[in-house]
């Protein structure tokens, strides 16, 4: 009979080669697993104490992390040793984090809004500040009504009455604190060759891109004339540092900034950035611009540098002309300014390391036209105490050489926003001492302290103002009075407490995700 004539039933007629005992089948599979994976089975078994042992990979990872931590700490610990400036410079470059830098890996936790925006617009040009600000209504800066007493002073001050319309807040303090600056404005002759009214602004990253000072340069220049761009460091001290109203390039310089305090003699120049030449030299260019009212023409460059024993040689060229050599060798360490006169017009100055040890501070660009000049000395990421890292006599000499008519201090934002245990009396004393040192170099100059803005923090998903900001504002007001400076309450003028919450909710957004820096 063929097999096709019968159905196969394994239950009633089991195959002689098919196991039917479940226990036997389990024993066979266990034996096969033991033969195939003896090491993994042993590794997974508990030790004699009943606790799991870490795998070799975990142990190696922990050892590697420990080694990396030690390596990262060494450049900080070694700074306590007696070192030369060059050795300190090497250690500084080995530090994974330096004051003013973004926190390591912080970008991994930032909202991806910039990437989203970039993806949406493709390669289209980014909108200008004016376009962004004009795209939607802004929140009210403050609830104050216009202060009629401000306009009442129009006859006393060198501004047209229209400039006071709608202003809500006066500058505080002794009116005499700004007398010299007002007199320098009255002496200007817009549209004609003549004197300058110079403003020097010390600030932090809030002005790191020269935006506040650019606005001052343009707005005041519209009334009183455009005197030129002013001071520009030889090279950028921070990645986020920018300068407007100038064609500025630089390469291969080694820079030290006053924030880090690594230069033993404290000579960082007017704007807190010292440029030194390494083995590859260094080169910078400072040029007039084609657009805008400021720095389209210049008739004078000034090179700020340090003279020193065995100083090197710097070369400079105007408008692609032949390079001229300037020696920085001298019998002692002292600050120098080398003036380069050119016919009034568009020009570019190239500065190049020509050999030896150089220490350069920056270049001034001014027109022969009478007008306002605004210098931006932006110390990105700096606490107020950083101002005391300038050598006192050197800082005074830099100010004497530059001859500002108004000193503006817009410091304190990092003190208010970072240090939860801020010693407010010590902060105030530091501010007073910094003002005293600066004014020692230019005692006749007017002095203005601008308070910090509101700063926010997230509390249960809501933006709240940091309480100590009000303490910082009060300390700045008191410091200004003690040092004989005028004071402007920027915090109140921009809305006071709750400003960051309103600006964060506004469209366009006016503050970035740290709730302290403006967009």
Protein Blocks (a to p, Z undefined) as FASTA:
>chain_A
ZZklpccdfklmccfklcfbfklmmmmmmmmmmmmmmmlmmmmpccfkopacddfklmmm
mmmmmmmmmmmmmmmmmmmpccdfklmmmmmmmpmbdghiacehklmmgccklmmmmmmn
omaccddfklmmmmpccddfbfcdcdfklmmmmmmpccdfklmgopabdcedjfklmmmm
mmmmmmpcghiacddddddddddfklmnommmmmmmmmmmmmnopabjbjadfbdfbfkl
ccehiacddehiacddfklopafnlpnbjnopacdddfkopaddddddfedjehkbccbd
cddddddehiacddddeehiacddddfbdfbdcdddddddddedddddddddeedjdddf
bdcdddfbdcddddddddehiafklmmmpcfklmmmmmmmnopabdcddehjlmmmmmmm
lcfklmmmmmmmmmmmmmmmmmmbccdddddddddddeehiacddfklmmmmmmmmmmmm
mnopacddfklmnnpghklmmmmmpccdfbdfkopacZZ
